[in-house]
Amino acid sequence: MTRITNEMRESITNNATHKSFADQNDGIKQEENDLALELYKSIFTPDELKLANKLDKRWFHQDDCLRFNCGGYDLTLCVKIGVPVPYNKGYCSRLGNITGELAEKAQAFANKKNDIRDEQNKAYRAIKSLLYSVNTIKQLKSVWPEGAEFYAMYDEASAKSKGGVPAVQIDEINKLLGLGGTE
C-alpha cells in the first residue's frame, strides 16, 4: 500500500492539469502571439518597422513582452520571437495606446485568457482537494479511477510502477549511476 506524499500530490495535480489543458494553452499562446504582433504593427508606421528591421538586431532592444494601453486596460502580451522596440525603461515597457475596435478585440482576448486561467486554477484546486482527502493510492483508485493515468507511476500494482518508488526517481538514480536504461 503506497501512501500519497505531498510531492506525489503535486506531481499528479500538475500532470493532470497540464495534459488536460495542453491544447487550450497552445491555442491561446498562438492567438496571443498573433494579436501582439497585430497591436505592435498598429503602434508603429510601416516605415519605422522597415527601418528597425534593416538595422542589425544589436542596435535595438529586442523584446518578446509587449505592453499596451488598450482603452484604459493595461495589457501585456508575449510573442514567440522578440521584436525591436524603443528602449525606454527596460523590459516590457508600454509601447503605446490602442483605441477603437482593436482595443475591444484585445480586451476580449484578455478576458478569454483570464477565463481559461481561472478554469485551470479551478481544476488544479479541485484535484488538490481530492488528493488531500485520501491517504493511499488504493483509496485514490477507488475514489478517482478515471485519473489512473496520472497516478499509475505511483501504484505498486501498476506495470508502470517500480515497486512503490516513483519511476521518475528510479530513472534518475539509474542515470546518475550510469546504469542501463529502464523500460
CORQUI-V925592 format. One record per residue. N is the residue number from 1. RES is the residue in one letter. SS is DSSP state (hx for helix, st for strand, lp for the rest). OMEGA is omega in radians with two decimals (* if undefined). Layout:
N RES SS OMEGA
N RES SS OMEGA
This chain:
1 M lp -3.11
2 T lp 3.08
3 R st -3.13
4 I lp 3.11
5 T lp 3.10
6 N hx 3.11
7 E hx 3.09
8 M hx 3.13
9 R hx -3.14
10 E hx -3.14
11 S hx 3.14
12 I hx -3.13
13 T hx 3.14
14 N hx 3.13
15 N hx -3.10
16 A hx -3.09
17 T hx 3.14
18 H hx -3.11
19 K hx -3.08
20 S hx -3.08
21 F lp -3.07
22 A hx -3.11
23 D hx 3.11
24 Q hx -3.12
25 N hx 3.11
26 D hx 3.13
27 G hx -3.10
28 I hx 3.10
29 K hx 3.11
30 Q hx 3.11
31 E hx 3.11
32 E hx 3.12
33 N hx -3.12
34 D hx 3.14
35 L hx -3.14
36 A hx 3.13
37 L hx 3.09
38 E hx 3.11
39 L hx 3.13
40 Y hx -3.12
41 K hx 3.12
42 S hx -3.13
43 I hx -3.06
44 F lp 3.10
45 T lp 3.10
46 P hx 3.12
47 D hx 3.12
48 E hx -3.14
49 L hx 3.13
50 K hx 3.13
51 L hx -3.13
52 A hx -3.13
53 N hx 3.11
54 K hx -3.10
55 L lp 3.09
56 D lp -3.08
57 K hx -3.14
58 R hx -3.11
59 W hx -3.10
60 F lp 3.01
61 H st 3.10
62 Q st -3.08
63 D st 3.06
64 D st 3.10
65 C st -3.10
66 L st -3.06
67 R st -3.08
68 F st 2.95
69 N st -3.09
70 C st 3.14
71 G lp -3.14
72 G lp -3.11
73 Y st 3.14
74 D st -3.03
75 L st 3.08
76 T st 3.14
77 L st 3.14
78 C st 3.03
79 V st -3.08
80 K st -3.13
81 I st -3.10
82 G st 3.12
83 V st 3.14
84 P st 3.12
85 V st 3.05
86 P lp -3.13
87 Y lp 3.13
88 N lp -3.03
89 K lp -3.13
90 G lp -3.03
91 Y lp 2.99
92 C lp 3.08
93 S lp -3.08
94 R st -3.09
95 L st -3.14
96 G st -3.10
97 N st 3.10
98 I st -3.14
99 T lp 3.05
100 G hx -3.08
101 E hx -3.14
102 L hx 3.09
103 A hx 3.11
104 E hx 3.11
105 K hx 3.13
106 A hx 3.12
107 Q hx 3.11
108 A hx 3.10
109 F hx -3.14
110 A hx 3.10
111 N hx 3.11
112 K hx 3.14
113 K hx 3.10
114 N hx 3.12
115 D hx 3.12
116 I hx 3.12
117 R hx 3.11
118 D hx 3.11
119 E hx 3.10
120 Q hx 3.12
121 N hx 3.11
122 K hx 3.11
123 A hx 3.13
124 Y hx -3.13
125 R hx 3.14
126 A hx 3.12
127 I hx 3.14
128 K hx 3.12
129 S hx 3.10
130 L hx -3.10
131 L hx 3.10
132 Y hx 3.11
133 S lp 3.11
134 V lp -3.11
135 N lp -3.09
136 T st 3.09
137 I hx 3.13
138 K hx 3.10
139 Q hx 3.14
140 L hx 3.11
141 K hx -3.12
142 S hx -3.12
143 V hx -3.03
144 W lp -3.13
145 P hx -3.13
146 E hx -3.11
147 G hx -3.05
148 A hx -3.12
149 E hx -3.10
150 F hx -3.13
151 Y hx -3.12
152 A hx -3.12
153 M hx 3.14
154 Y hx -3.10
155 D lp -3.12
156 E lp -3.10
157 A lp -3.09
158 S lp 3.10
159 A lp -3.13
160 K lp -3.08
161 S lp 3.09
162 K st 3.07
163 G lp 3.08
164 G lp 3.09
165 V st -3.11
166 P lp -3.12
167 A hx 3.13
168 V hx -3.14
169 Q hx 3.11
170 I hx 3.12
171 D hx 3.14
172 E hx 3.12
173 I hx 3.13
174 N hx 3.13
175 K hx 3.14
176 L hx -3.11
177 L hx 3.13
178 G lp 3.14
179 L lp -3.12
180 G lp -3.12
181 G lp 3.10
182 T lp -3.08
183 E lp *
